[in-house]
């Protein structure tokens, strides 16, 4: 008897977000930060690790 298993896993999908930076006085700087992850929350968390000191993220949109 032939015992064969096939693994038809779903293709891995990554989400990329584009987040705008604001300084701590709530002024837009015009700069953007990109983040990637398995979903929007993980991508946003990745982008948050790249924020320079004295800034915060504002309006993260899915790019891909």
C-alpha positions in Angstrom: 0.0 0.0 0.0 1.3 3.5 -0.9 1.1 6.0 1.9 1.7 9.5 0.5 0.6 12.8 2.0 0.5 16.1 0.1 0.8 19.4 1.8 -1.2 22.0 -0.2 -0.5 24.9 2.1 -1.9 28.3 1.2 0.7 30.6 -0.3 2.3 32.8 2.3 0.8 36.3 2.2 2.5 39.3 3.6 0.9 42.7 4.2 2.8 45.9 3.8 1.7 49.1 5.4 2.7 52.7 4.8 2.5 54.9 7.9 2.9 58.6 8.2 5.1 60.2 10.9 4.1 62.9 13.3 6.3 64.6 15.9 5.2 64.7 19.5 3.6 68.1 18.9 1.1 66.4 16.6 2.6 68.0 13.5 2.9 66.0 10.3 6.5 65.6 9.1 5.7 64.3 5.6 7.9 61.3 6.2 6.7 57.7 5.9 7.6 54.4 7.4 6.9 51.0 5.9 6.2 47.8 7.8 5.5 44.2 6.8 3.8 41.3 8.5 1.3 38.5 8.2 -1.6 40.9 8.8 -2.1 44.6 9.3 -1.6 44.5 13.0 1.8 42.7 12.6 2.8 45.1 9.8 1.9 48.1 11.9 3.9 46.7 14.8 6.9 46.2 12.5 6.6 49.8 11.3 6.4 51.0 14.9 9.8 49.5 15.7 11.3 51.8 13.0 9.9 55.1 14.4 12.7 57.5 15.3 12.8 59.0 18.8 10.5 62.0 19.2 8.0 60.8 16.6 4.9 58.6 16.4 2.9 56.8 13.7 -0.3 58.3 12.2 -2.7 56.7 9.6 -1.2 53.4 8.5 -2.6 52.2 5.2 -2.3 48.9 3.5 -0.1 49.1 0.4 0.2 45.5 -0.6 
